[in-house]
Amino acid sequence: MTPLLRLLAAFLLAALASACAPSFPDGPPQPTERDIVQLTIAINYLGPGIDPVEAARAARIAYLYPLQLAESYQITDAPIVHNRKVNRGLKPRGLCWHWATDMEARLAQENFRTLDLHRAIANADAAFRLEHSTVIVSAKGRGMYDGIVLDPWRRGGALFWSRTTEDRWYDWKPRAQVLADKRAARGLDPRLPPAVAATPSR
């Protein structure tokens, strides 16, 4: 495929993603208590040793904190459109890795005893799809593939969640593995800290 066709295909995919993604000029919709309860139940089912109080707290934060982020990021457009504005310096933050970093930091403040947090990246080696980042919650001691994706980026601050292996849109890989692969591809020591030669995902 020629570079021109590759560029055209990437543009068409981005346009399709923008058309399918919601935009909320007045901010993302408020979650209902039922939404939060359903996520609480799903987190509880991740393992027999999970504290129900921690599951409920994680679910509430996962739904409500993105609303604060959407306000601070000045989200008014579909995610792909907002990405372009951030990259042009028109909006302060709101790329997917901003959402993932801020969500992880907020959840980590809770010092959960029975839950673990993981970072993941999808599409790092895909020619026609945007690289994407997220945070995943799992039972303590379990891996990210046994967890739940918490992704507010794809709906502009309205939380999307699913079991990692059931996410139909993204094939997630551990962030550390993806960054190590990127460093190796650039001829750098893959054992270096992730900050070295890391390319932020959009």
Buried (B, 14 or more C-beta within 10 A) or exposed (E): EEEEEEEEEBEEBBEEBBEEBBBBEEBBEEBEEEBBEBBBEBBBEBBEEBBEEBBBBBBBBBBBBBBEBBEEBBBBBBBBBBBBBBEEEEBEBBBBBBBBBBBBEBBEEEEBEBBBBBBBBBBBEEEBBBBBBBBBBBBBEBEBBBBBBBBBBBBBBBBBBBBBEEBEBBBBBBBBEBBBBBBEEEEEEBEEEBEEBBEEBB
